[in-house]
């Protein structure tokens, strides 16, 4: 069973990823919608979400920072006999780093997208 901080970190990573997709509504969100089979001319109206981009970026960075703090902070001191102390978080840390790279690509894509057209 995962520790409460690991569950919280997992939820924060999910929030950060969703907020990063929202922050990149100009380029990545339409692509994601087309990949899952949602199409239509109404996707042109996604540009109405453009004023929310700074808030989504702030939410992304805040959630990612909080998740990183939960995962990479030093473990609390406890008894060696306690089985909870024997658990480590290498898988969650690797997941966090993978998501952080993915989020960096999502947030950076609108900056480099004009170079492609």
C-alpha positions, 0 to 999 in steps of 0.5 A: 500500500502506498503512503499518503504522501505518495498518493497525494503526489500521484494526484498532484502529478495528474493535476499538473499534467491536465493543467499543462494540457489546458495551458497549451490549448492552441496546439496540443489540446486539439491534437489530443482531442483528435487522437481520442476521436473528437472532431469538429469545427467547434474546436476553433473556439478553443482559442477562447481559453487563451486568457486562462493560460497563465492560470493553468501554467501557475497551477501546473508549476504549483502542483508539480512543485508540491508533488516534487517536494512530497517525493524528494523531501527527506523521509521522517525519522522512525524506528527501523522495525517499522515496516513503513520505513522500509518502503522507498519511492523510486517508481513514483520518483521516476514517474514524476521525472517522466511527467515533468519532462512531458509537461516541459514539452507541453508548456514549451510547444506553443513557444516553438510551434511558430517555427514549424509554420 
